[in-house]
Amino acid sequence: MQENSESFAGTVNASPHRGQKPLKYSSL
């Protein structure tokens, strides 16, 4: 599960960088 968490954070960081608002960010 830890590995999934890292990927999750990576996606959240990459999403805002592109100017997108992922729903995952809200979940976190």
Residue pairs with C-beta under 8 A, 6 or more apart in sequence:
8 24
8 28
9 28
11 22
11 24
12 22
12 24
12 25
12 28
15 21
15 22
15 24
15 25
16 22
16 25
